[in-house]
């Protein structure tokens, strides 16, 4: 199942924005302990990014890019 990545607008705690992922129509945000589901629509200002950009975001934030392979699918 395809995964699409997005980056939310920058915030003080996340100067490069938060990493979001959509798989099977379900939106998730990357939290310190893994992917958390997000209810509701995509956050305003979130923009699509490529897998390569998501990997760069992970490296910048000190997160193993392997986490991109663990986005949960729909229940």
Backbone torsions as a table, in degrees:
resi	resn	phi	psi	omega
1	UNK	NA	131.0	-176.7
2	UNK	-66.8	143.8	176.1
3	UNK	-116.8	131.4	174.3
4	UNK	-110.6	139.5	-179.2
5	UNK	-110.7	148.4	177.6
6	UNK	-137.7	160.2	174.0
7	UNK	-126.5	126.7	179.2
8	UNK	-75.7	167.3	179.4
9	UNK	-62.1	148.6	178.2
10	UNK	-59.7	148.4	175.4
11	UNK	-139.5	168.7	-177.0
12	UNK	-55.5	-46.0	-178.9
13	UNK	-73.9	-23.4	-179.0
14	UNK	-131.2	82.3	-177.2
15	UNK	-62.4	-20.9	175.9
16	UNK	-102.8	15.4	179.9
17	UNK	79.9	171.1	176.9
18	UNK	-91.3	149.1	177.4
19	UNK	-90.9	128.0	178.7
20	UNK	-119.7	156.0	177.0
21	UNK	-143.6	144.7	176.1
22	UNK	-121.2	125.2	176.5
23	UNK	-137.8	125.9	-179.2
24	UNK	60.8	31.3	178.6
25	UNK	81.0	1.6	-178.1
26	UNK	-106.8	130.2	-177.4
27	UNK	-91.0	136.0	177.9
28	UNK	-132.1	152.2	173.3
29	UNK	-117.4	142.0	178.4
30	UNK	-81.1	118.5	179.3
31	UNK	-109.4	168.7	-179.9
32	UNK	-55.2	-27.9	-178.3
33	UNK	-105.1	15.0	178.7
34	UNK	123.7	-163.3	-176.7
35	UNK	-84.0	129.7	176.3
36	UNK	-113.2	134.7	177.1
37	UNK	-67.2	147.6	178.6
38	UNK	-119.3	126.9	176.8
39	UNK	-84.8	154.7	176.3
40	UNK	87.4	-172.4	-176.4
41	UNK	-76.1	169.4	176.5
42	UNK	-59.0	136.6	-179.9
43	UNK	-59.2	140.0	177.3
44	UNK	-59.6	138.3	178.6
45	UNK	89.1	-10.5	177.4
46	UNK	-71.8	133.9	-178.8
47	UNK	-122.4	146.4	178.5
48	UNK	-63.7	143.3	174.2
49	UNK	-134.0	161.3	179.4
50	UNK	-80.8	168.3	175.9
51	UNK	-60.6	-41.0	179.1
52	UNK	-61.2	-42.1	177.6
53	UNK	-65.5	-36.8	177.3
54	UNK	-65.4	-38.5	177.3
55	UNK	-64.5	-41.6	177.8
56	UNK	-62.4	-40.8	177.9
57	UNK	-60.3	-44.7	179.9
58	UNK	-59.3	-47.3	-179.4
59	UNK	-62.1	-41.3	179.0
60	UNK	-60.9	-41.0	-177.8
61	UNK	-84.9	-2.9	-179.9
62	UNK	76.5	28.7	-179.4
63	UNK	-107.8	138.7	177.4
64	UNK	-65.0	121.2	-179.9
65	UNK	-57.8	-14.9	177.4
66	UNK	-60.0	-22.2	178.8
67	UNK	-60.2	-22.8	179.7
68	UNK	-66.7	-19.6	178.2
69	UNK	-88.0	1.5	-174.9
70	UNK	-113.9	16.1	178.8
71	UNK	-63.9	123.9	-178.7
72	UNK	-65.3	149.9	173.5
73	UNK	-90.0	179.2	178.1
74	UNK	-64.5	147.8	-178.8
75	UNK	-70.5	NA	NA
